Amino acid sequence: MDSGNILFAFAITTAAGLSTAIGGFIAFFSRRQSAGFLSSMLGFSAGVMIYVSMIEIFPKAQDALTADLGDRMGTWVTVLGFFGGIALIAFIDKVVPSEMNPHEITNATTGIDVKQRARLMRMGLLTATAIAIHNFPEGFATFLSTVNDPEVGIPIAIAIGLHNIPEGIAVSVPIFYATGSRRKAFWLTAASGLAEPLGALVGFLVLTTFVSDTLMGMSLAAVAGIMIFISVDELLPSAEEFGKHHIAIYSMVAGMGVMALSLLLMM
């Protein structure tokens, strides 16, 4: 493995994770939050993830596995890896209760009672913990994709970073209202994103210990599954919740278009 790629992969994975801190910043210093902008951002992010998963990552996984295992077995393992990634992230969604699940995004500025400080603090900390749990496989996915091909990893990191921003808002607002401390809320929000580079570290240890074409292919197939699940389970429904149906869909198509154009220009 190229040491330069490894360092770059760690860097952009860390940046994607720490984008939760941007959500904390927006929550405190933006006087007016635009639901339409948030909706378009989430839809765009979903478009990037869906396109890059099916057009770039899945075919790369299949190429690696068929070269190592043969056409029939390689194709079967690719499909199993893809649905294995979906099963992993779906299991994480299942075991995290919906009231503390950042993939069940709600308007963080609505219904907050400043008098119930203890309850708000607990909610904020539980949300931060849940985000960390969810961010771990995302960090693993981003790292593996970037090590394999930085041109694919960069848009994935950007897409993950975008959808981490509203999660940061969901953490920072209740903690701020509970403690009255912008600083504490901001740093706890930023800390919740550190699970992304932790996932990257685990990815690095796995690769350096058990690296093989088969493992890389299966990992990439799982990455594609994780990205698709996040897009259809979290990003698109949340985009529609915050905006209108057409805003979400048009933004998704725009994300696909931008991703397609960027890949074409890199050829």
VOGU-3710 file (C-alpha; in Angstrom, 3 decimals, decimal comma):
1> mdsgnilfaf> 0,000/0,000/0,000  1,149/3,512/-0,840  2,029/5,345/2,393  0,951/8,624/0,777  -2,510/7,193/0,058  -2,789/5,933/3,633  -1,981/9,327/5,152  -4,322/11,074/2,733  -7,095/8,593/3,545  -6,669/9,248/7,274
11> aittaaglst> -6,739/12,995/6,670  -9,960/13,152/4,660  -11,691/10,604/6,902  -10,852/12,744/9,920  -12,118/15,845/8,111  -15,396/14,094/7,275  -15,872/13,059/10,888  -15,094/16,483/12,305  -17,691/18,069/10,037  -20,084/17,323/12,912
21> aiggfiaffs> -18,406/20,326/14,537  -19,685/22,475/11,666  -23,178/21,491/12,727  -22,358/22,686/16,227  -21,071/25,976/14,836  -24,154/26,503/12,666  -26,472/25,778/15,590  -24,965/28,595/17,633  -24,010/31,259/15,138  -26,564/30,988/12,326
31> rrqsagflss> -29,518/33,214/13,175  -31,783/31,480/10,708  -31,652/27,863/9,582  -32,874/27,145/6,068  -34,858/23,915/5,840  -34,695/24,122/2,050  -30,908/24,353/2,065  -30,621/21,435/4,481  -32,968/19,375/2,315  -30,974/20,067/-0,836
41> mlgfsagvmi> -27,706/19,315/0,935  -28,964/15,929/2,119  -30,411/15,039/-1,294  -27,189/16,056/-3,047  -25,180/13,932/-0,638  -27,424/10,928/-1,341  -26,944/11,358/-5,093  -23,174/11,387/-4,733  -23,214/8,268/-2,561  -25,605/6,283/-4,745
51> yvsmieifpk> -23,795/7,083/-7,989  -20,289/6,436/-6,740  -21,359/3,226/-4,986  -22,998/1,625/-8,017  -20,866/3,062/-10,826  -17,410/3,024/-9,239  -17,123/1,041/-6,001  -19,262/-2,019/-6,796  -17,605/-2,644/-10,219  -14,146/-2,251/-8,665
61> aqdaltadlg> -15,065/-4,794/-6,002  -16,338/-7,210/-8,645  -13,202/-6,788/-10,766  -10,958/-7,537/-7,793  -12,937/-10,577/-6,689  -13,435/-12,143/-10,105  -9,728/-11,740/-10,828  -8,926/-13,567/-7,599  -11,780/-16,106/-7,381  -13,029/-16,504/-10,945
71> drmgtwvtvl> -16,079/-15,032/-12,642  -18,811/-17,085/-10,968  -17,469/-17,208/-7,414  -16,172/-13,639/-7,586  -19,580/-12,329/-8,618  -21,326/-14,249/-5,842  -18,869/-12,957/-3,226  -19,296/-9,396/-4,500  -23,063/-9,584/-4,082  -22,714/-11,191/-0,648
81> gffggialia> -20,275/-8,471/0,403  -22,664/-5,776/-0,813  -25,603/-7,126/1,183  -23,279/-7,839/4,095  -22,502/-4,118/4,258  -26,210/-3,339/4,210  -26,808/-5,880/6,973  -24,043/-4,333/9,112  -25,363/-0,790/9,000  -28,972/-2,004/9,302
91> fidkvvpsem> -28,034/-3,942/12,444  -26,438/-0,839/13,938  -29,617/1,108/13,156  -31,683/-1,623/14,782  -29,791/-1,822/18,066  -29,692/1,960/18,591  -33,095/3,132/19,927  -34,907/5,485/17,549  -35,070/8,303/20,075  -31,262/8,488/20,163
101> npheitnatt> -30,604/7,481/16,573  -29,036/10,263/14,498  -30,273/8,544/11,343  -33,779/9,472/12,485  -33,179/13,175/11,984  -35,615/15,655/13,483  -35,615/19,414/13,713  -33,191/20,029/16,550  -34,567/23,499/17,267  -38,159/22,401/17,900
111> gidvkqrarl> -39,714/21,437/21,237  -36,684/22,075/23,445  -37,570/23,016/27,018  -34,663/24,860/28,626  -35,985/24,065/32,120  -35,440/20,349/31,688  -31,664/20,624/31,754  -30,889/17,152/33,000  -33,077/15,530/30,360  -31,574/17,667/27,606
121> mrmglltata> -28,033/16,858/28,660  -28,808/13,149/28,669  -30,408/13,424/25,223  -27,412/15,278/23,830  -24,899/12,809/25,231  -26,912/9,810/24,035  -27,166/11,345/20,566  -23,417/11,984/20,523  -22,814/8,353/21,488  -25,199/7,120/18,817
131> iaihnfpegf> -23,526/9,283/16,183  -20,148/7,863/17,167  -21,520/4,319/16,727  -22,872/5,185/13,294  -19,780/7,075/12,190  -17,451/4,150/12,852  -18,406/2,072/9,773  -18,585/5,249/7,703  -14,971/6,013/8,620  -13,991/2,463/7,747
141> atflstvndp> -15,742/2,797/4,392  -14,182/6,147/3,552  -10,697/4,979/4,458  -10,874/1,780/2,429  -12,295/3,564/-0,595  -9,612/6,254/-0,503  -6,737/3,824/-0,083  -8,012/1,873/-3,070  -8,667/4,970/-5,213  -8,351/8,543/-3,867
151> evgipiaiai> -10,483/9,881/-6,729  -13,380/7,786/-5,411  -12,669/8,425/-1,736  -12,769/12,220/-1,957  -16,431/12,559/-3,047  -17,460/9,911/-0,512  -15,745/11,893/2,254  -17,474/15,079/1,084  -20,876/13,376/1,024  -20,392/11,902/4,497
161> glhnipegia> -19,160/15,247/5,763  -22,306/16,956/4,466  -24,645/14,543/6,164  -22,665/14,765/9,423  -23,499/18,481/9,706  -27,190/18,095/10,723  -26,163/15,306/13,092  -23,855/17,817/14,763  -26,774/20,215/15,164  -28,794/17,448/16,835
171> vsvpifyatg> -26,014/16,978/19,423  -25,018/20,564/20,095  -28,392/22,226/20,588  -29,670/20,134/23,551  -26,238/20,180/25,239  -26,040/23,946/24,875  -29,541/24,431/26,291  -28,708/22,047/29,141  -25,388/23,602/30,144  -25,475/27,132/28,762
181> srrkafwlta> -21,935/26,532/27,513  -21,280/26,932/23,797  -17,751/25,666/24,300  -18,802/22,419/25,979  -21,499/21,749/23,400  -19,114/22,434/20,527  -16,324/20,159/21,773  -18,660/17,300/22,655  -20,140/17,585/19,170  -16,692/17,523/17,591
191> asglaeplga> -15,698/14,534/19,728  -18,642/12,512/18,427  -17,125/12,726/14,951  -13,833/11,179/16,044  -15,326/7,723/15,493  -14,688/8,262/11,766  -10,869/8,332/12,054  -11,160/5,502/14,590  -12,929/3,478/11,920  -10,133/4,417/9,531
201> lvgflvlttf> -7,566/3,165/12,040  -9,340/-0,184/12,291  -9,445/-0,322/8,494  -5,705/0,295/8,369  -4,966/-2,421/10,940  -7,184/-4,898/9,078  -5,567/-4,129/5,745  -2,002/-4,316/6,985  -2,671/-7,573/8,844  -4,853/-9,473/6,385
211> vsdtlmgmsl> -4,459/-7,571/3,115  -5,420/-9,558/0,005  -7,308/-8,959/-3,221  -10,245/-10,932/-1,839  -10,415/-8,896/1,370  -10,117/-5,626/-0,532  -12,851/-6,656/-2,963  -15,207/-7,760/-0,189  -14,508/-4,577/1,760  -15,296/-2,410/-1,237
221> aavagimifi> -18,514/-4,347/-1,901  -19,513/-3,812/1,743  -18,666/-0,114/1,421  -21,051/0,143/-1,537  -23,805/-1,499/0,500  -23,222/0,805/3,468  -23,364/3,895/1,254  -26,572/2,791/-0,467  -28,304/2,009/2,831  -27,348/5,349/4,371
231> svdellpsae> -28,639/7,134/1,286  -32,050/5,461/1,066  -32,655/4,972/4,791  -31,377/8,291/6,091  -30,479/10,967/3,600  -33,417/10,884/1,172  -36,163/10,525/3,822  -34,578/13,327/5,853  -34,252/15,515/2,741  -37,996/15,122/2,136
241> efgkhhiaiy> -38,780/15,783/5,800  -36,943/19,114/5,788  -38,056/20,223/2,322  -40,313/19,296/-0,548  -40,230/16,083/-2,533  -38,914/17,714/-5,680  -36,155/19,575/-3,830  -34,879/16,256/-2,490  -35,080/14,446/-5,835  -33,644/17,256/-7,951
251> smvagmgvma> -30,781/17,633/-5,486  -30,136/13,889/-5,608  -29,978/13,991/-9,420  -27,672/17,015/-9,207  -25,385/15,062/-6,875  -25,299/12,183/-9,348  -24,567/14,573/-12,195  -21,732/16,309/-10,391  -20,251/12,954/-9,397  -20,527/11,644/-12,965
261> lslllmm> -18,921/14,764/-14,404  -16,069/14,685/-11,919  -15,333/11,039/-12,758  -15,436/11,771/-16,484  -13,041/14,692/-16,103  -10,618/12,479/-14,157  -10,441/9,841/-16,911
//
